[in-house]
Amino acid sequence: MVVYEDKDFYIQKELSQIPWLKIFTKEPYKELGDMPKELRLQLWQVYDIVEYEMKSYYNPTKINMASFANMLPRVHIHVMARFENDNYFPNPMWGEKLRDTALTLPDENLFFKRLKEALHEFYSQK
């Protein structure tokens, strides 16, 4: 599910127990170094906004960030809010599941709304 989109990027929700978003470039660059410098800097600004909004809304134990791109060979960044009682913590989400728990989290639709507002504010100041 796409939760945000503009001319350069889109942000997709990963189906998971935890809040987990993936930031994609619209253009399918293979490596970060293949991107124009201005766009690369903008990607990190978008990441900063996603991380900030995720931290302030969900108050997680930790934010995980990953960018493997082996299975999907294009630039994208995973941003995950981790909690001490999530099913995998402290393992990575691709690691061994340690427990079966149910997290009680605030409404994700309100988070998506806040995120869109923050991104629109960022772009309106450019």
N, CA, C and O atoms as a Tinker XYZ file with bonds, in Angstrom:
   504  protein
     1  N      0.846000   -1.180000    0.000000    73     2
     2  CA     0.000000    0.000000    0.000000    64     1     3
     3  C      0.893000    1.244000    0.000000    63     2     4     5
     4  O      1.757000    1.390000    0.865000    81     3
     5  N      0.687000    2.121000   -0.949000    73     3     6
     6  CA     1.427000    3.374000   -1.025000    64     5     7
     7  C      0.771000    4.387000   -0.089000    63     6     8     9
     8  O     -0.430000    4.640000   -0.183000    81     7
     9  N      1.570000    4.966000    0.818000    73     7    10
    10  CA     1.033000    5.934000    1.775000    64     9    11
    11  C      1.423000    7.368000    1.440000    63    10    12    13
    12  O      0.878000    8.314000    2.008000    81    11
    13  N      2.378000    7.526000    0.506000    73    11    14
    14  CA     2.792000    8.864000    0.066000    64    13    15
    15  C      3.451000    8.734000   -1.293000    63    14    16    17
    16  O      4.101000    7.734000   -1.595000    81    15
    17  N      3.268000    9.780000   -2.119000    73    15    18
    18  CA     3.907000    9.777000   -3.427000    64    17    19
    19  C      4.092000   11.205000   -3.903000    63    18    20    21
    20  O      3.212000   12.049000   -3.733000    81    19
    21  N      5.256000   11.470000   -4.505000    73    19    22
    22  CA     5.496000   12.740000   -5.175000    64    21    23
    23  C      6.243000   12.447000   -6.471000    63    22    24    25
    24  O      6.290000   11.294000   -6.901000    81    23
    25  N      6.820000   13.448000   -7.093000    73    23    26
    26  CA     7.439000   13.230000   -8.408000    64    25    27
    27  C      8.724000   12.408000   -8.340000    63    26    28    29
    28  O      9.120000   11.819000   -9.346000    81    27
    29  N      9.388000   12.350000   -7.183000    73    27    30
    30  CA    10.667000   11.656000   -7.058000    64    29    31
    31  C     10.625000   10.377000   -6.231000    63    30    32    33
    32  O     11.419000    9.465000   -6.460000    81    31
    33  N      9.703000   10.302000   -5.268000    73    31    34
    34  CA     9.684000    9.192000   -4.316000    64    33    35
    35  C      8.266000    8.692000   -4.072000    63    34    36    37
    36  O      7.284000    9.390000   -4.324000    81    35
    37  N      8.192000    7.478000   -3.582000    73    35    38
    38  CA     6.938000    7.008000   -2.996000    64    37    39
    39  C      7.287000    6.184000   -1.765000    63    38    40    41
    40  O      8.357000    5.583000   -1.676000    81    39
    41  N      6.355000    6.173000   -0.822000    73    39    42
    42  CA     6.552000    5.453000    0.440000    64    41    43
    43  C      5.469000    4.398000    0.530000    63    42    44    45
    44  O      4.281000    4.677000    0.372000    81    43
    45  N      5.911000    3.186000    0.788000    73    43    46
    46  CA     5.021000    2.025000    0.802000    64    45    47
    47  C      5.035000    1.397000    2.194000    63    46    48    49
    48  O      6.074000    1.319000    2.848000    81    47
    49  N      3.875000    0.957000    2.622000    73    47    50
    50  CA     3.752000    0.244000    3.898000    64    49    51
    51  C      4.077000   -1.238000    3.662000    63    50    52    53
    52  O      3.578000   -1.855000    2.721000    81    51
    53  N      4.912000   -1.783000    4.523000    73    51    54
    54  CA     5.192000   -3.221000    4.517000    64    53    55
    55  C      4.211000   -3.880000    5.485000    63    54    56    57
    56  O      4.033000   -3.405000    6.606000    81    55
    57  N      3.577000   -4.962000    5.059000    73    55    58
    58  CA     2.681000   -5.684000    5.962000    64    57    59
    59  C      3.502000   -6.340000    7.051000    63    58    60    61
    60  O      4.346000   -7.193000    6.775000    81    59
    61  N      3.257000   -5.947000    8.277000    73    59    62
    62  CA     4.062000   -6.422000    9.397000    64    61    63
    63  C      3.353000   -6.106000   10.704000    63    62    64    65
    64  O      2.419000   -5.305000   10.753000    81    63
    65  N      3.820000   -6.753000   11.753000    73    63    66
    66  CA     3.327000   -6.466000   13.100000    64    65    67
    67  C      3.742000   -5.063000   13.542000    63    66    68    69
    68  O      3.028000   -4.405000   14.300000    81    67
    69  N      4.888000   -4.618000   13.067000    73    67    70
    70  CA     5.437000   -3.325000   13.478000    64    69    71
    71  C      5.182000   -2.263000   12.406000    63    70    72    73
    72  O      4.928000   -2.604000   11.251000    81    71
    73  N      5.247000   -0.989000   12.773000    73    71    74
    74  CA     5.225000    0.060000   11.758000    64    73    75
    75  C      6.490000   -0.064000   10.896000    63    74    76    77
    76  O      7.607000    0.021000   11.407000    81    75
    77  N      6.304000   -0.263000    9.596000    73    75    78
    78  CA     7.425000   -0.534000    8.693000    64    77    79
    79  C      7.104000    0.099000    7.350000    63    78    80    81
    80  O      6.155000   -0.292000    6.671000    81    79
    81  N      7.913000    1.085000    6.982000    73    79    82
    82  CA     7.746000    1.766000    5.707000    64    81    83
    83  C      8.972000    1.562000    4.841000    63    82    84    85
    84  O     10.075000    1.345000    5.343000    81    83
    85  N      8.767000    1.634000    3.525000    73    83    86
    86  CA     9.863000    1.558000    2.569000    64    85    87
    87  C      9.798000    2.792000    1.681000    63    86    88    89
    88  O      8.757000    3.097000    1.098000    81    87
    89  N     10.919000    3.498000    1.585000    73    87    90
    90  CA    11.017000    4.689000    0.752000    64    89    91
    91  C     11.680000    4.276000   -0.561000    63    90    92    93
    92  O     12.800000    3.766000   -0.561000    81    91
    93  N     10.991000    4.495000   -1.669000    73    91    94
    94  CA    11.496000    4.145000   -2.996000    64    93    95
    95  C     11.731000    5.394000   -3.827000    63    94    96    97
    96  O     11.010000    6.383000   -3.694000    81    95
    97  N     12.735000    5.344000   -4.679000    73    95    98
    98  CA    12.868000    6.370000   -5.712000    64    97    99
    99  C     11.947000    5.971000   -6.854000    63    98   100   101
   100  O     11.773000    4.787000   -7.140000    81    99
   101  N     11.362000    6.966000   -7.502000    73    99   102
   102  CA    10.508000    6.664000   -8.660000    64   101   103
   103  C     11.342000    6.078000   -9.790000    63   102   104   105
   104  O     10.954000    5.097000  -10.424000    81   103
   105  N     12.487000    6.692000  -10.030000    73   103   106
   106  CA    13.421000    6.187000  -11.031000    64   105   107
   107  C     14.133000    4.973000  -10.417000    63   106   108   109
   108  O     14.614000    5.058000   -9.287000    81   107
   109  N     14.208000    3.865000  -11.126000    73   107   110
   110  CA    14.789000    2.649000  -10.526000    64   109   111
   111  C     16.322000    2.631000  -10.543000    63   110   112   113
   112  O     16.928000    1.821000  -11.245000    81   111
   113  N     16.944000    3.528000   -9.768000    73   111   114
   114  CA    18.401000    3.534000   -9.658000    64   113   115
   115  C     18.849000    2.255000   -8.966000    63   114   116   117
   116  O     18.212000    1.798000   -8.018000    81   115
   117  N     19.940000    1.684000   -9.441000    73   115   118
   118  CA    20.428000    0.441000   -8.838000    64   117   119
   119  C     21.160000    0.709000   -7.523000    63   118   120   121
   120  O     20.991000   -0.040000   -6.561000    81   119
   121  N     21.961000    1.757000   -7.470000    73   119   122
   122  CA    22.759000    2.081000   -6.286000    64   121   123
   123  C     22.556000    3.537000   -5.896000    63   122   124   125
   124  O     22.210000    4.371000   -6.733000    81   123
   125  N     22.772000    3.834000   -4.624000    73   123   126
   126  CA    22.681000    5.223000   -4.172000    64   125   127
   127  C     23.614000    6.121000   -4.981000    63   126   128   129
   128  O     23.255000    7.247000   -5.325000    81   127
   129  N     24.806000    5.622000   -5.283000    73   127   130
   130  CA    25.770000    6.392000   -6.035000    64   129   131
   131  C     25.362000    6.660000   -7.474000    63   130   132   133
   132  O     25.953000    7.514000   -8.135000    81   131
   133  N     24.362000    5.945000   -7.966000    73   131   134
   134  CA    23.859000    6.185000   -9.327000    64   133   135
   135  C     22.887000    7.362000   -9.375000    63   134   136   137
   136  O     22.575000    7.877000  -10.449000    81   135
   137  N     22.418000    7.776000   -8.217000    73   135   138
   138  CA    21.442000    8.868000   -8.156000    64   137   139
   139  C     22.140000   10.216000   -8.293000    63   138   140   141
   140  O     23.277000   10.364000   -7.844000    81   139
   141  N     21.482000   11.204000   -8.904000    73   139   142
   142  CA    22.041000   12.557000   -8.872000    64   141   143
   143  C     22.192000   13.004000   -7.413000    63   142   144   145
   144  O     21.355000   12.681000   -6.570000    81   143
   145  N     23.257000   13.742000   -7.126000    73   143   146
   146  CA    23.559000   14.134000   -5.747000    64   145   147
   147  C     22.385000   14.841000   -5.074000    63   146   148   149
   148  O     22.075000   14.561000   -3.916000    81   147
   149  N     21.734000   15.748000   -5.784000    73   147   150
   150  CA    20.598000   16.498000   -5.215000    64   149   151
   151  C     19.476000   15.546000   -4.781000    63   150   152   153
   152  O     18.880000   15.725000   -3.718000    81   151
   153  N     19.199000   14.550000   -5.596000    73   151   154
   154  CA    18.147000   13.581000   -5.270000    64   153   155
   155  C     18.564000   12.698000   -4.093000    63   154   156   157
   156  O     17.740000   12.338000   -3.252000    81   155
   157  N     19.844000   12.356000   -4.045000    73   155   158
   158  CA    20.364000   11.550000   -2.930000    64   157   159
   159  C     20.211000   12.320000   -1.619000    63   158   160   161
   160  O     19.808000   11.748000   -0.606000    81   159
   161  N     20.527000   13.605000   -1.636000    73   159   162
   162  CA    20.362000   14.427000   -0.439000    64   161   163
   163  C     18.883000   14.535000   -0.054000    63   162   164   165
   164  O     18.539000   14.508000    1.128000    81   163
   165  N     18.034000   14.654000   -1.040000    73   163   166
   166  CA    16.593000   14.728000   -0.787000    64   165   167
   167  C     16.080000   13.421000   -0.180000    63   166   168   169
   168  O     15.211000   13.439000    0.692000    81   167
   169  N     16.613000   12.296000   -0.639000    73   167   170
   170  CA    16.226000   10.997000   -0.072000    64   169   171
   171  C     16.498000   10.966000    1.424000    63   170   172   173
   172  O     15.666000   10.493000    2.197000    81   171
   173  N     17.661000   11.467000    1.837000    73   171   174
   174  CA    17.987000   11.459000    3.269000    64   173   175
   175  C     17.110000   12.431000    4.045000    63   174   176   177
   176  O     16.814000   12.194000    5.216000    81   175
   177  N     16.693000   13.514000    3.414000    73   175   178
   178  CA    15.764000   14.429000    4.081000    64   177   179
   179  C     14.406000   13.752000    4.280000    63   178   180   181
   180  O     13.786000   13.893000    5.333000    81   179
   181  N     13.952000   13.022000    3.266000    73   179   182
   182  CA    12.693000   12.277000    3.390000    64   181   183
   183  C     12.841000   11.222000    4.481000    63   182   184   185
   184  O     11.944000   11.054000    5.307000    81   183
   185  N     13.965000   10.512000    4.491000    73   183   186
   186  CA    14.213000    9.518000    5.554000    64   185   187
   187  C     14.139000   10.180000    6.934000    63   186   188   189
   188  O     13.492000    9.654000    7.840000    81   187
   189  N     14.799000   11.332000    7.094000    73   187   190
   190  CA    14.790000   12.033000    8.388000    64   189   191
   191  C     13.369000   12.336000    8.846000    63   190   192   193
   192  O     13.047000   12.187000   10.025000    81   191
   193  N     12.520000   12.761000    7.916000    73   191   194
   194  CA    11.129000   13.076000    8.255000    64   193   195
   195  C     10.386000   11.809000    8.671000    63   194   196   197
   196  O      9.670000   11.809000    9.672000    81   195
   197  N     10.553000   10.735000    7.908000    73   195   198
   198  CA     9.884000    9.471000    8.243000    64   197   199
   199  C     10.335000    8.996000    9.621000    63   198   200   201
   200  O      9.507000    8.629000   10.454000    81   199
   201  N     11.646000    9.002000    9.863000    73   199   202
   202  CA    12.156000    8.551000   11.162000    64   201   203
   203  C     11.617000    9.414000   12.304000    63   202   204   205
   204  O     11.146000    8.889000   13.314000    81   203
   205  N     11.687000   10.736000   12.144000    73   203   206
   206  CA    11.199000   11.641000   13.181000    64   205   207
   207  C      9.728000   11.397000   13.490000    63   206   208   209
   208  O      9.342000   11.282000   14.653000    81   207
   209  N      8.910000   11.319000   12.449000    73   207   210
   210  CA     7.469000   11.119000   12.660000    64   209   211
   211  C      7.186000    9.759000   13.290000    63   210   212   213
   212  O      6.297000    9.639000   14.133000    81   211
   213  N      7.931000    8.741000   12.890000    73   211   214
   214  CA     7.738000    7.405000   13.453000    64   213   215
   215  C      8.119000    7.388000   14.936000    63   214   216   217
   216  O      7.408000    6.812000   15.760000    81   215
   217  N      9.244000    8.022000   15.266000    73   215   218
   218  CA     9.682000    8.078000   16.664000    64   217   219
   219  C      8.693000    8.851000   17.525000    63   218   220   221
   220  O      8.331000    8.410000   18.616000    81   219
   221  N      8.258000   10.006000   17.030000    73   219   222
   222  CA     7.385000   10.838000   17.859000    64   221   223
   223  C      5.986000   10.261000   17.988000    63   222   224   225
   224  O      5.326000   10.481000   19.003000    81   223
   225  N      5.520000    9.532000   16.989000    73   223   226
   226  CA     4.157000    8.989000   17.037000    64   225   227
   227  C      4.089000    7.661000   17.798000    63   226   228   229
   228  O      3.206000    7.462000   18.632000    81   227
   229  N      5.016000    6.767000   17.509000    73   227   230
   230  CA     4.952000    5.417000   18.086000    64   229   231
   231  C      5.800000    5.233000   19.348000    63   230   232   233
   232  O      5.583000    4.279000   20.095000    81   231
   233  N      6.757000    6.124000   19.598000    73   231   234
   234  CA     7.651000    6.009000   20.742000    64   233   235
   235  C      8.274000    4.601000   20.841000    63   234   236   237
   236  O      8.154000    3.942000   21.873000    81   235
   237  N      8.937000    4.148000   19.767000    73   235   238
   238  CA     9.500000    2.800000   19.765000    64   237   239
   239  C     10.765000    2.705000   20.618000    63   238   240   241
   240  O     11.341000    3.716000   21.019000    81   239
   241  N     11.176000    1.478000   20.882000    73   239   242
   242  CA    12.437000    1.231000   21.568000    64   241   243
   243  C     13.600000    1.647000   20.677000    63   242   244   245
   244  O     14.600000    2.180000   21.161000    81   243
   245  N     13.470000    1.405000   19.380000    73   243   246
   246  CA    14.545000    1.651000   18.422000    64   245   247
   247  C     13.942000    1.809000   17.031000    63   246   248   249
   248  O     12.896000    1.233000   16.729000    81   247
   249  N     14.605000    2.589000   16.193000    73   247   250
   250  CA    14.270000    2.647000   14.763000    64   249   251
   251  C     15.340000    1.851000   14.038000    63   250   252   253
   252  O     16.533000    2.086000   14.230000    81   251
   253  N     14.917000    0.916000   13.209000    73   251   254
   254  CA    15.850000    0.179000   12.353000    64   253   255
   255  C     15.745000    0.728000   10.945000    63   254   256   257
   256  O     14.663000    1.072000   10.470000    81   255
   257  N     16.895000    0.803000   10.284000    73   255   258
   258  CA    16.964000    1.249000    8.899000    64   257   259
   259  C     17.782000    0.218000    8.142000    63   258   260   261
   260  O     18.816000   -0.241000    8.628000    81   259
   261  N     17.320000   -0.146000    6.949000    73   259   262
   262  CA    18.039000   -1.128000    6.148000    64   261   263
   263  C     17.905000   -0.793000    4.671000    63   262   264   265
   264  O     16.923000   -0.196000    4.230000    81   263
   265  N     18.926000   -1.197000    3.924000    73   263   266
   266  CA    18.889000   -1.024000    2.481000    64   265   267
   267  C     19.746000   -2.110000    1.848000    63   266   268   269
   268  O     20.919000   -1.889000    1.545000    81   267
   269  N     19.157000   -3.282000    1.651000    73   267   270
   270  CA    19.899000   -4.405000    1.077000    64   269   271
   271  C     19.836000   -4.362000   -0.450000    63   270   272   273
   272  O     20.866000   -4.338000   -1.124000    81   271
   273  N     18.638000   -4.353000   -0.972000    73   271   274
   274  CA    18.388000   -4.291000   -2.411000    64   273   275
   275  C     19.029000   -5.440000   -3.181000    63   274   276   277
   276  O     19.451000   -5.260000   -4.323000    81   275
   277  N     19.104000   -6.601000   -2.577000    73   275   278
   278  CA    19.586000   -7.778000   -3.293000    64   277   279
   279  C     18.450000   -8.471000   -4.030000    63   278   280   281
   280  O     18.604000   -8.861000   -5.188000    81   279
   281  N     17.313000   -8.624000   -3.365000    73   279   282
   282  CA    16.157000   -9.264000   -3.979000    64   281   283
   283  C     15.442000   -8.313000   -4.939000    63   282   284   285
   284  O     14.927000   -8.731000   -5.976000    81   283
   285  N     15.419000   -7.055000   -4.584000    73   283   286
   286  CA    14.814000   -6.012000   -5.411000    64   285   287
   287  C     15.927000   -4.999000   -5.703000    63   286   288   289
   288  O     16.122000   -4.055000   -4.938000    81   287
   289  N     16.656000   -5.194000   -6.810000    73   287   290
   290  CA    17.873000   -4.409000   -7.053000    64   289   291
   291  C     17.610000   -2.975000   -7.497000    63   290   292   293
   292  O     17.897000   -2.596000   -8.633000    81   291
   293  N     17.065000   -2.199000   -6.591000    73   291   294
   294  CA    16.842000   -0.774000   -6.833000    64   293   295
   295  C     16.889000   -0.055000   -5.495000    63   294   296   297
   296  O     16.677000   -0.662000   -4.445000    81   295
   297  N     17.165000    1.225000   -5.539000    73   295   298
   298  CA    17.295000    2.003000   -4.309000    64   297   299
   299  C     15.971000    2.028000   -3.564000    63   298   300   301
   300  O     14.943000    2.441000   -4.101000    81   299
   301  N     16.016000    1.578000   -2.319000    73   299   302
   302  CA    14.898000    1.731000   -1.389000    64   301   303
   303  C     15.422000    1.559000    0.028000    63   302   304   305
   304  O     16.391000    0.837000    0.262000    81   303
   305  N     14.777000    2.222000    0.959000    73   303   306
   306  CA    15.206000    2.204000    2.356000    64   305   307
   307  C     14.047000    1.740000    3.223000    63   306   308   309
   308  O     12.939000    2.272000    3.142000    81   307
   309  N     14.319000    0.740000    4.053000    73   307   310
   310  CA    13.342000    0.251000    5.027000    64   309   311
   311  C     13.488000    1.073000    6.306000    63   310   312   313
   312  O     14.603000    1.309000    6.773000    81   311
   313  N     12.367000    1.505000    6.868000    73   311   314
   314  CA    12.348000    2.226000    8.140000    64   313   315
   315  C     11.354000    1.495000    9.039000    63   314   316   317
   316  O     10.165000    1.415000    8.731000    81   315
   317  N     11.860000    0.962000   10.158000    73   315   318
   318  CA    11.041000    0.104000   11.012000    64   317   319
   319  C     11.058000    0.595000   12.459000    63   318   320   321
   320  O     12.125000    0.850000   13.017000    81   319
   321  N      9.894000    0.727000   13.057000    73   319   322
   322  CA     9.785000    1.045000   14.483000    64   321   323
   323  C      9.807000   -0.278000   15.245000    63   322   324   325
   324  O      8.941000   -1.132000   15.058000    81   323
   325  N     10.806000   -0.430000   16.101000    73   323   326
   326  CA    10.967000   -1.685000   16.833000    64   325   327
   327  C     10.608000   -1.498000   18.311000    63   326   328   329
   328  O     10.807000   -0.434000   18.898000    81   327
   329  N     10.078000   -2.567000   18.877000    73   327   330
   330  CA     9.635000   -2.559000   20.265000    64   329   331
   331  C     10.204000   -3.788000   20.968000    63   330   332   333
   332  O     10.319000   -4.857000   20.368000    81   331
   333  N     10.559000   -3.631000   22.241000    73   331   334
   334  CA    11.145000   -4.750000   22.989000    64   333   335
   335  C     10.260000   -5.983000   22.998000    63   334   336   337
   336  O     10.755000   -7.102000   23.129000    81   335
   337  N      8.966000   -5.789000   22.860000    73   335   338
   338  CA     8.053000   -6.935000   22.897000    64   337   339
   339  C      7.507000   -7.302000   21.521000    63   338   340   341
   340  O      6.515000   -8.026000   21.434000    81   339
   341  N      8.147000   -6.809000   20.411000    73   339   342
   342  CA     7.679000   -7.283000   19.107000    64   341   343
   343  C      8.160000   -8.722000   18.896000    63   342   344   345
   344  O      9.010000   -9.209000   19.642000    81   343
   345  N      7.633000   -9.383000   17.908000    73   343   346
   346  CA     7.883000  -10.821000   17.731000    64   345   347
   347  C      9.340000  -11.191000   17.499000    63   346   348   349
   348  O      9.736000  -12.326000   17.764000    81   347
   349  N     10.146000  -10.254000   17.009000    73   347   350
   350  CA    11.523000  -10.575000   16.620000    64   349   351
   351  C     12.594000   -9.902000   17.480000    63   350   352   353
   352  O     13.744000  -10.342000   17.477000    81   351
   353  N     12.243000   -8.857000   18.206000    73   351   354
   354  CA    13.229000   -8.056000   18.946000    64   353   355
   355  C     14.018000   -8.918000   19.921000    63   354   356   357
   356  O     13.414000   -9.711000   20.644000    81   355
   357  N     15.335000   -8.798000   19.973000    73   355   358
   358  CA    16.199000   -7.820000   19.323000    64   357   359
   359  C     16.712000   -8.253000   17.949000    63   358   360   361
   360  O     17.522000   -7.548000   17.348000    81   359
   361  N     16.260000   -9.385000   17.451000    73   359   362
   362  CA    16.685000   -9.852000   16.131000    64   361   363
   363  C     16.167000   -8.922000   15.035000    63   362   364   365
   364  O     15.196000   -8.194000   15.243000    81   363
   365  N     16.814000   -8.946000   13.869000    73   363   366
   366  CA    16.250000   -8.204000   12.742000    64   365   367
   367  C     14.928000   -8.829000   12.310000    63   366   368   369
   368  O     14.662000   -9.997000   12.596000    81   367
   369  N     14.120000   -8.061000   11.633000    73   367   370
   370  CA    12.817000   -8.556000   11.195000    64   369   371
   371  C     12.935000   -9.717000   10.215000    63   370   372   373
   372  O     11.975000  -10.465000   10.032000    81   371
   373  N     14.072000   -9.877000    9.594000    73   371   374
   374  CA    14.311000  -10.997000    8.682000    64   373   375
   375  C     14.931000  -12.181000    9.419000    63   374   376   377
   376  O     15.218000  -13.209000    8.806000    81   375
   377  N     15.142000  -12.046000   10.732000    73   375   378
   378  CA    15.796000  -13.088000   11.520000    64   377   379
   379  C     14.808000  -14.068000   12.120000    63   378   380   381
   380  O     13.681000  -14.225000   11.651000    81   379
   381  N     15.267000  -14.711000   13.160000    73   379   382
   382  CA    14.460000  -15.727000   13.836000    64   381   383
   383  C     13.388000  -15.067000   14.703000    63   382   384   385
   384  O     13.667000  -14.161000   15.487000    81   383
   385  N     12.162000  -15.545000   14.541000    73   383   386
   386  CA    11.052000  -15.077000   15.372000    64   385   387
   387  C     11.247000  -15.647000   16.774000    63   386   388   389
   388  O     11.499000  -16.841000   16.933000    81   387
   389  N     11.131000  -14.794000   17.786000    73   387   390
   390  CA    11.394000  -15.204000   19.163000    64   389   391
   391  C     10.151000  -15.436000   20.000000    63   390   392   393
   392  O     10.208000  -16.134000   21.012000    81   391
   393  N      9.036000  -14.864000   19.597000    73   391   394
   394  CA     7.830000  -14.952000   20.417000    64   393   395
   395  C      6.614000  -14.603000   19.571000    63   394   396   397
   396  O      6.747000  -14.073000   18.468000    81   395
   397  N      5.442000  -14.899000   20.085000    73   395   398
   398  CA     4.176000  -14.466000   19.491000    64   397   399
   399  C      3.539000  -13.481000   20.455000    63   398   400   401
   400  O      3.090000  -13.851000   21.540000    81   399
   401  N      3.509000  -12.230000   20.045000    73   399   402
   402  CA     2.900000  -11.195000   20.885000    64   401   403
   403  C      1.975000  -10.344000   20.032000    63   402   404   405
   404  O      2.058000  -10.344000   18.804000    81   403
   405  N      1.116000   -9.637000   20.689000    73   403   406
   406  CA     0.245000   -8.675000   20.019000    64   405   407
   407  C      0.623000   -7.290000   20.524000    63   406   408   409
   408  O      0.533000   -7.014000   21.720000    81   407
   409  N      1.040000   -6.433000   19.626000    73   407   410
   410  CA     1.361000   -5.064000   20.011000    64   409   411
   411  C      0.094000   -4.213000   20.006000    63   410   412   413
   412  O     -0.785000   -4.392000   19.162000    81   411
   413  N      0.013000   -3.304000   20.939000    73   411   414
   414  CA    -1.072000   -2.334000   20.967000    64   413   415
   415  C     -0.485000   -1.002000   20.527000    63   414   416   417
   416  O      0.239000   -0.349000   21.279000    81   415
   417  N     -0.805000   -0.609000   19.305000    73   415   418
   418  CA    -0.230000    0.602000   18.725000    64   417   419
   419  C     -1.330000    1.590000   18.364000    63   418   420   421
   420  O     -2.471000    1.194000   18.126000    81   419
   421  N     -0.988000    2.884000   18.323000    73   419   422
   422  CA    -1.984000    3.875000   17.907000    64   421   423
   423  C     -2.369000    3.689000   16.442000    63   422   424   425
   424  O     -1.686000    2.985000   15.698000    81   423
   425  N     -3.441000    4.312000   16.042000    73   423   426
   426  CA    -4.005000    4.194000   14.697000    64   425   427
   427  C     -2.988000    4.598000   13.634000    63   426   428   429
   428  O     -2.492000    5.724000   13.639000    81   427
   429  N     -2.683000    3.681000   12.731000    73   427   430
   430  CA    -1.694000    3.971000   11.687000    64   429   431
   431  C     -2.191000    5.013000   10.691000    63   430   432   433
   432  O     -1.380000    5.724000   10.098000    81   431
   433  N     -3.495000    5.119000   10.495000    73   431   434
   434  CA    -4.010000    6.112000    9.557000    64   433   435
   435  C     -3.719000    7.539000   10.018000    63   434   436   437
   436  O     -3.474000    8.423000    9.197000    81   435
   437  N     -3.748000    7.760000   11.324000    73   435   438
   438  CA    -3.375000    9.068000   11.856000    64   437   439
   439  C     -1.878000    9.303000   11.647000    63   438   440   441
   440  O     -1.462000   10.418000   11.334000    81   439
   441  N     -1.075000    8.258000   11.820000    73   439   442
   442  CA     0.358000    8.383000   11.541000    64   441   443
   443  C      0.597000    8.748000   10.077000    63   442   444   445
   444  O      1.390000    9.643000    9.785000    81   443
   445  N     -0.079000    8.065000    9.157000    73   443   446
   446  CA     0.086000    8.356000    7.731000    64   445   447
   447  C     -0.308000    9.805000    7.430000    63   446   448   449
   448  O      0.346000   10.476000    6.631000    81   447
   449  N     -1.364000   10.275000    8.061000    73   447   450
   450  CA    -1.804000   11.661000    7.864000    64   449   451
   451  C     -0.732000   12.633000    8.350000    63   450   452   453
   452  O     -0.403000   13.594000    7.655000    81   451
   453  N     -0.189000   12.388000    9.536000    73   451   454
   454  CA     0.876000   13.247000   10.075000    64   453   455
   455  C      2.107000   13.229000    9.176000    63   454   456   457
   456  O      2.729000   14.265000    8.938000    81   455
   457  N      2.450000   12.052000    8.684000    73   455   458
   458  CA     3.615000   11.917000    7.815000    64   457   459
   459  C      3.419000   12.713000    6.525000    63   458   460   461
   460  O      4.314000   13.443000    6.100000    81   459
   461  N      2.262000   12.572000    5.910000    73   459   462
   462  CA     1.976000   13.319000    4.672000    64   461   463
   463  C      2.052000   14.828000    4.921000    63   462   464   465
   464  O      2.609000   15.566000    4.108000    81   463
   465  N      1.502000   15.274000    6.027000    73   463   466
   466  CA     1.543000   16.706000    6.354000    64   465   467
   467  C      2.986000   17.181000    6.517000    63   466   468   469
   468  O      3.342000   18.254000    6.030000    81   467
   469  N      3.811000   16.399000    7.192000    73   467   470
   470  CA     5.216000   16.770000    7.394000    64   469   471
   471  C      5.966000   16.809000    6.069000    63   470   472   473
   472  O      6.781000   17.704000    5.844000    81   471
   473  N      5.703000   15.859000    5.202000    73   471   474
   474  CA     6.364000   15.836000    3.895000    64   473   475
   475  C      5.891000   16.989000    3.015000    63   474   476   477
   476  O      6.694000   17.600000    2.310000    81   475
   477  N      4.605000   17.286000    3.050000    73   475   478
   478  CA     4.096000   18.425000    2.286000    64   477   479
   479  C      4.703000   19.733000    2.790000    63   478   480   481
   480  O      5.030000   20.618000    1.999000    81   479
   481  N      4.849000   19.848000    4.092000    73   479   482
   482  CA     5.477000   21.058000    4.671000    64   481   483
   483  C      6.924000   21.161000    4.201000    63   482   484   485
   484  O      7.373000   22.245000    3.828000    81   483
   485  N      7.652000   20.068000    4.213000    73   483   486
   486  CA     9.038000   20.064000    3.742000    64   485   487
   487  C      9.117000   20.542000    2.296000    63   486   488   489
   488  O      9.927000   21.410000    1.968000    81   487
   489  N      8.276000   19.974000    1.430000    73   487   490
   490  CA     8.319000   20.338000    0.015000    64   489   491
   491  C      7.846000   21.756000   -0.243000    63   490   492   493
   492  O      8.295000   22.389000   -1.199000    81   491
   493  N      6.958000   22.264000    0.581000    73   491   494
   494  CA     6.481000   23.643000    0.375000    64   493   495
   495  C      7.568000   24.660000    0.744000    63   494   496   497
   496  O      7.507000   25.807000    0.302000    81   495
   497  N      8.549000   24.260000    1.538000    73   495   498
   498  CA     9.626000   25.166000    1.938000    64   497   499
   499  C     10.813000   25.118000    0.986000    63   498   500   501
   500  O     11.744000   25.914000    1.110000    81   499
   501  N     10.784000   24.191000    0.038000    73   499   502
   502  CA    11.904000   24.061000   -0.929000    64   501   503
   503  C     11.856000   25.137000   -1.976000    63   502   504
   504  O     12.713000   25.179000   -2.858000    81   503
